[in-house]
Amino acid sequence: MLIGAGMLLVAFAYVTSNHYLQVEWRTGLPIPVLWEPLGVAAGAAGVPLLFAGAGLAAGRAPHRSWARLLLRTGAPYLMLHAVTVVGTAWVLRRFSSSFAPVALYEPAEILAALLLPPPELAVPYTLAVVTVLGRLTSALPANLVVVTAAAIALAGTAVTPQGAGFVAAALLYFVIGQRILVGGRRPGRTLAVAGAGGWLAATMLAPAPIAPLLTLLAGLAVIPPGVLCVGVLGVRGPLRAVGTLPILIGAALVPAIAVVNHVALPRLSVMTGGVQTLLAVTGPLLLSMAFVAGAMLIHGLMTRTGRVA
């Protein structure tokens, strides 16, 4: 369920920053100003919960041989990553030549993204890397692994917040889930409230853009309240369903929003009146829900086709 909650927050944050805030809203109301900090806070929470949930799932899974791990997880995730990078490069050339968050127009940029992708394209790649590293360190003491991962994350975030820094932070969240959360104890309310306060202070009160180190600290702070909220709310059906396809959602997010921007941005920016106001109020939620529903539909069709075949 943590994976599902994290993936929903990641999708919402990406839709908000890379679609909603690119529209020239003419409502006269400060609605976009309200959505922007919510998107920032969601992004800072989504990545930690996603990878902590993946670590928790890995810690609870039966022990697998190296061959099975690499053939069932590592290789397929990396192959999907390669397909995602090449497919996204084609989409950006075809539909969005000025798409700001990701540059994949020259062969050198595509090669760099294949070897070490930007965070926007890094979900399949990073899940493959942290899963293998988590297995490599599974025999070591939990405290040693977590402390070492924290040191790597701090160094990676300070030196290269994009690319390697993102993977290093994801590794820290992953081992927290694999080595700490796997024990099954829910965080106490005091720790959860303190964590929520730290997360909100770091993401909604700090001046934008948030410093990478502050984002890392906010990510660590949000894990206890995230775990507690998901456990208490017990929203098992929807979150469990979304949690089964983080790879598909992570792979499709950038090209899908590029196409949506190509089609919708010119039209939304010239709208006036009540229609644009309604979309300004509901836009991030509606598009996020539509994107996740579409990913679930595609996943269902793929699964059904595979069973029929």
SULKASUL-V872198 format. One record per residue. RES is the residue in one small letter. PSI is psi in whole degrees, -180 to 180 (NA if undefined). OMEGA is omega in whole degrees, -180 to 180 (999 if undefined). D_LAST is the distance of its C-alpha to the last C-alpha in Angstrom with 1 decimal. Layout:
res & psi & omega & d_last
RES & PSI & OMEGA & D_LAST
RES & PSI & OMEGA & D_LAST
This chain:
res & psi & omega & d_last
m & -32 & 177 & 30.0
l & -39 & 179 & 32.1
i & -45 & 180 & 29.2
g & -44 & 179 & 28.4
a & -44 & 180 & 32.0
g & -42 & -178 & 32.5
m & -38 & 176 & 29.6
l & -43 & -180 & 30.9
l & -39 & 178 & 34.3
v & -46 & 180 & 33.2
a & -44 & 179 & 31.4
f & -44 & -179 & 34.5
a & -42 & -178 & 36.9
y & -43 & 178 & 35.1
v & -42 & -178 & 34.9
t & -48 & -174 & 38.6
s & -34 & -171 & 39.9
n & -2 & 172 & 38.0
h & -63 & -173 & 37.6
y & -47 & -177 & 40.0
l & -4 & 175 & 43.0
q & -11 & 179 & 42.6
v & 142 & 174 & 43.4
e & 89 & -178 & 47.0
w & 135 & -177 & 47.6
r & 28 & -174 & 50.7
t & -23 & -175 & 51.0
g & -3 & 179 & 54.2
l & 149 & -177 & 53.0
p & 42 & -176 & 52.2
i & -46 & 179 & 48.6
p & -31 & 179 & 46.9
v & -28 & 178 & 49.4
l & -37 & -179 & 48.1
w & -32 & -175 & 44.4
e & -52 & 179 & 45.1
p & -29 & 176 & 46.3
l & -40 & 177 & 43.5
g & -40 & 178 & 40.9
v & -46 & 180 & 42.8
a & -40 & 179 & 43.0
a & -41 & 179 & 39.3
g & -40 & 179 & 38.4
a & -25 & 179 & 40.8
a & -34 & -172 & 39.2
g & -47 & -177 & 35.5
v & -47 & 178 & 35.1
p & -43 & -179 & 37.0
l & -38 & 179 & 35.2
l & -51 & -175 & 31.7
f & -31 & 173 & 32.6
a & -39 & 176 & 34.7
g & -39 & 177 & 31.8
a & -40 & 177 & 29.6
g & -40 & 178 & 32.4
l & -43 & 178 & 32.7
a & -40 & 178 & 29.1
a & -38 & 180 & 29.5
g & -30 & -180 & 32.7
r & -16 & -176 & 31.2
a & 151 & 176 & 28.1
p & 150 & 180 & 28.4
h & 130 & -179 & 29.8
r & 150 & 176 & 27.2
s & 160 & 179 & 28.1
w & -40 & -179 & 28.6
a & -44 & -180 & 25.8
r & -41 & 180 & 23.3
l & -46 & -177 & 24.9
l & -38 & -178 & 24.8
l & -33 & -177 & 21.3
r & -23 & -176 & 19.7
t & -62 & -173 & 22.2
g & -57 & -177 & 24.7
a & -47 & 179 & 22.7
p & -40 & 180 & 19.8
y & -42 & 179 & 22.4
l & -35 & 176 & 24.6
m & -42 & 177 & 21.9
l & -37 & 177 & 21.1
h & -45 & 180 & 24.9
a & -44 & 178 & 25.3
v & -40 & -180 & 22.8
t & -46 & -178 & 24.6
v & -48 & -179 & 28.0
v & -44 & 179 & 27.2
g & -40 & 178 & 25.4
t & -40 & 177 & 28.3
a & -43 & 179 & 30.8
w & -43 & -179 & 29.4
v & -44 & -178 & 29.4
l & -37 & 176 & 32.9
r & -38 & -174 & 34.2
r & -39 & -169 & 32.7
f & -23 & -170 & 33.5
s & 81 & -176 & 36.0
s & -16 & -179 & 38.4
s & 27 & -179 & 40.6
f & 111 & -166 & 38.1
a & -44 & -170 & 40.5
p & -30 & -175 & 38.6
v & 134 & 177 & 36.6
a & 112 & -180 & 37.9
l & 58 & -174 & 35.3
y & -26 & -180 & 37.0
e & 152 & 178 & 38.5
p & -38 & -180 & 36.8
a & -37 & 179 & 38.9
e & -38 & 178 & 37.6
i & -43 & 179 & 34.0
l & -42 & 179 & 34.7
a & -39 & 179 & 36.6
a & -32 & 176 & 33.8
l & -40 & -177 & 31.4
l & -39 & 180 & 33.9
l & 92 & -170 & 35.2
p & 157 & 170 & 33.7
p & 160 & -176 & 35.8
p & -33 & -178 & 35.1
e & -25 & -177 & 33.3
l & 13 & -164 & 30.5
a & -1 & -173 & 30.9
v & -54 & 179 & 28.6
p & -46 & -180 & 25.7
y & -49 & -175 & 28.3
t & -38 & 177 & 30.7
l & -39 & 177 & 28.3
a & -46 & -176 & 27.4
v & -50 & -175 & 31.1
v & -30 & 177 & 32.4
t & -44 & 178 & 29.9
v & -44 & 179 & 31.0
l & -38 & 177 & 34.6
g & -39 & 177 & 34.3
r & -40 & -180 & 33.2
l & -35 & -175 & 36.0
t & 8 & -173 & 38.6
s & -24 & -179 & 37.3
a & -7 & -179 & 40.1
l & 158 & 178 & 42.9
p & 141 & -176 & 45.0
a & -44 & -178 & 43.5
n & -42 & 179 & 46.7
l & -43 & -178 & 46.8
v & -46 & -177 & 43.2
v & -44 & -180 & 43.7
v & -43 & 178 & 47.1
t & -43 & 178 & 45.9
a & -38 & 178 & 42.9
a & -42 & 179 & 45.4
a & -42 & 178 & 47.7
i & -41 & -180 & 45.0
a & -43 & 179 & 43.8
l & -45 & 180 & 47.4
a & -44 & -179 & 48.1
g & -40 & 180 & 44.8
t & -38 & -179 & 45.4
a & -38 & -174 & 49.0
v & -51 & -177 & 48.4
t & 84 & -178 & 45.1
p & -27 & 175 & 43.9
q & 155 & 175 & 41.0
g & -106 & -176 & 38.4
a & -38 & 178 & 39.7
g & -39 & 178 & 41.5
f & -44 & 180 & 38.3
v & -40 & -180 & 36.5
a & -43 & 178 & 39.6
a & -41 & 179 & 39.9
a & -37 & 178 & 36.2
l & -41 & 178 & 36.9
l & -48 & 179 & 39.8
y & -39 & -178 & 37.9
f & -48 & -177 & 35.1
v & -27 & 173 & 37.6
i & -44 & 177 & 39.4
g & -41 & -175 & 36.3
q & -36 & -171 & 35.5
r & -19 & -178 & 39.1
i & -54 & -177 & 40.9
l & -23 & -177 & 38.7
v & -18 & 178 & 36.8
g & -22 & 174 & 40.0
g & -10 & -180 & 39.2
r & 132 & 176 & 42.5
r & 146 & 176 & 42.6
p & 148 & 177 & 45.1
g & 159 & -178 & 48.4
r & -37 & -180 & 49.3
t & -46 & 178 & 52.1
l & -39 & -179 & 49.8
a & -43 & 179 & 47.2
v & -43 & 178 & 49.9
a & -42 & 178 & 51.3
g & -43 & 178 & 48.0
a & -40 & 178 & 47.3
g & -42 & 178 & 50.7
g & -41 & 179 & 50.3
w & -48 & -179 & 46.9
l & -41 & 180 & 48.4
a & -41 & -177 & 51.6
a & -33 & -172 & 49.8
t & -32 & -173 & 47.5
m & -17 & -179 & 49.4
l & -24 & 180 & 53.0
a & 148 & 178 & 52.9
p & 143 & 178 & 53.5
a & 150 & -6 & 50.5
p & 147 & -178 & 48.9
i & 136 & 179 & 48.5
a & 143 & -178 & 49.4
p & -40 & -180 & 46.5
l & -38 & 178 & 48.4
l & -36 & 176 & 48.8
t & -42 & 177 & 45.1
l & -45 & -180 & 44.5
l & -39 & 177 & 47.1
a & -37 & 178 & 45.7
g & -41 & 177 & 42.3
l & -38 & -178 & 43.8
a & -31 & -173 & 45.8
v & -15 & -177 & 42.9
i & -49 & 179 & 40.9
p & -50 & 178 & 43.2
p & -32 & 178 & 43.3
g & -46 & 178 & 39.6
v & -44 & -178 & 38.8
l & -45 & -178 & 41.4
c & -45 & -180 & 40.3
v & -39 & 179 & 36.6
g & -40 & -178 & 37.7
v & -44 & -178 & 40.3
l & -35 & 178 & 38.3
g & 35 & 179 & 35.4
v & 75 & -168 & 33.0
r & -44 & -173 & 30.0
g & -64 & -178 & 27.4
p & -45 & -178 & 27.4
l & -37 & 178 & 28.4
r & -39 & 180 & 25.8
a & -46 & 179 & 23.0
v & -35 & -179 & 24.4
g & -15 & 179 & 25.0
t & -10 & -177 & 21.3
l & 43 & 176 & 20.9
p & -31 & -180 & 24.1
i & -45 & -179 & 22.6
l & -45 & 180 & 20.8
i & -45 & 180 & 24.0
g & -36 & -179 & 26.2
a & -34 & -173 & 24.4
a & -11 & -170 & 24.4
l & -51 & -176 & 27.9
v & -52 & -179 & 30.0
p & -36 & -179 & 28.3
a & -45 & 180 & 27.6
i & -32 & 176 & 31.3
a & -44 & 179 & 32.4
v & -44 & 179 & 30.8
v & -43 & 179 & 32.2
n & -43 & -180 & 35.6
h & -40 & -176 & 35.6
v & -43 & -166 & 35.0
a & -32 & -174 & 36.8
l & -48 & -180 & 39.7
p & -34 & -178 & 42.0
r & -43 & -180 & 41.6
l & -34 & -175 & 42.1
s & -18 & 180 & 45.1
v & -1 & 177 & 47.0
m & 154 & 175 & 46.4
t & 170 & 173 & 49.4
g & -156 & -171 & 50.3
g & -33 & -178 & 48.5
v & -46 & -180 & 44.9
q & -36 & 177 & 45.2
t & -43 & 178 & 46.9
l & -43 & 179 & 44.1
l & -32 & 177 & 41.5
a & -34 & -180 & 43.9
v & -40 & -171 & 43.9
t & -8 & -169 & 40.2
g & -55 & -177 & 38.5
p & -42 & -180 & 37.3
l & -44 & -178 & 35.9
l & -47 & -177 & 34.2
l & -37 & 177 & 32.6
s & -45 & 179 & 31.5
m & -40 & 180 & 30.0
a & -41 & -179 & 28.2
f & -47 & -179 & 26.9
v & -41 & 178 & 25.6
a & -40 & 178 & 24.1
g & -41 & 178 & 22.3
a & -40 & 178 & 20.9
m & -39 & 178 & 19.8
l & -45 & 179 & 18.1
i & -43 & 179 & 16.3
h & -41 & 178 & 15.2
g & -42 & 179 & 14.1
l & -41 & 178 & 12.0
m & -44 & 180 & 10.4
t & -45 & -179 & 9.9
r & -42 & 179 & 8.5
t & -41 & 179 & 6.1
g & -38 & 180 & 5.1
r & -39 & 179 & 5.4
v & -44 & 180 & 3.8
a & NA & 999 & 0.0
